[in-house]
Amino acid sequence: MDSPHASVARRSRGLLAIVDHFVPEPLMRSSDLRMRAMVLVGASFMLGLFGLVVVIVRALTLPLDLAFWVGVLDVVLVLPLAEVQRVTGSNRIAGGLLTAALTLTFPLMLYQVGVYPAPVVLLFPLVPLIATYFVGVTLGLVSTLMIAGASLGLGLTLPVQLPPPYAPYLPTFIAVGTLSPIMSFLLAALHERNRERNETLLQETNAALTVARDLAESADRRKTEFLRHMSHELRTPLNAIIGYSELLREEVEEIAGAQVLEQDLDKVGAASKHLLGLIDDLLDIAKIEAGGIGLALTPLDLRVVLAELRGTIAPLAERGDNQLVIAVEPAAAQLRSDHQRLQQVLINLVGNACKFTEHGSITIRAEAADERAEVRIEVIDSGVGMNPDQLGAIFEPFVQVDDSPARRRQGSGLGLAITKKLVELLGGTITVRSRPGQGSTFTVQLPREGPPG
């Protein structure tokens, strides 16, 4: 499995890919840490390159005094910090070094310039921002007080570099130079406190969601166990009812004039078998959700499987005056799968097509797919079709696309949900295309060699 670092790097392009190179893998696992690490890389490069340009311009225009060498030292300290972060795996270490370098060198550069104000004063507000962002509010306050105190002290002691008309504004320049770092710190501290509060709220929300998820999973497991046990419990009396109704039916046949009793017993038997089918669906969905269905994988001939299916489904197709067509491409005939579960999938799909098709056709077509590595089976009907809203929920448990009373009596809404889960269990996929009034096409793709693993 790819690491988070590798996956993010693949998505990054251009400049971001360069920045990601200096972000160590541990910092990639948290969006907040990753953002801080990326900002540090940007700050390291931009401040370093900015300082380099300033140093070069100063070397070309002024003597190489101590201020120049302090600037060079600043560049030498700042530029490698992205690599320091990559090696140490910590943006706090690199951020602390960056804070210390700027806090010490900026006032020293101003002192070496020897006049107030100087261009470096414009960079003083950066120090509290960087310090608070990377090393926290406490150390951010320390660096703020140091840089603001240096601005105030140097402003009061250094010679003035202002034209005579502006000399009276020196106290204003000193006040602005002193207060701007403090203002930057307050804004950065406000951001950090708000971020910490949001992070605490997020952790509390995640903890609550975890508890809710665990409760939901526990309730789902209990529901599954209940369905499984109740399905078994209901099958026993139902089988007895079906058995006794068939015995009574045989005895009533020998009694003259008992046609009404025969009809009543037929209704009892039909209703019992229908109820047994619904219980079997509940049992299947419970087994699937509990992971209790095993597969018996064997080589299969789809022509034989579909021939068996014809014998089972033909009466249902004839009841709706539908024509049943089966076509198997020779290249798709052989596959390895579970015979019983594949039959169940096909019976569910074709039976569902018969329910919603009258005086039309139902076609089952099998062909090779994906360079013969898969087999595609399509069940095509010319029935009522479905609209987009129905297609979006068709594979959900207990959902019926036709909610009329007549359709509700025909099933529990579990057939297609079971079918989808069985297809996935067999290593395949199922999709559907449909339009109202134009029929539906269900497509099942199964791996020819059986499910992986």
Summary of the structure (lengths in Angstrom):
residues: 453
radius of gyration: 38.6
end to end distance: 17.3
largest distance: 131.9
contacts: 1371
relative contact order: 0.05
helix: 68%
strand: 11%
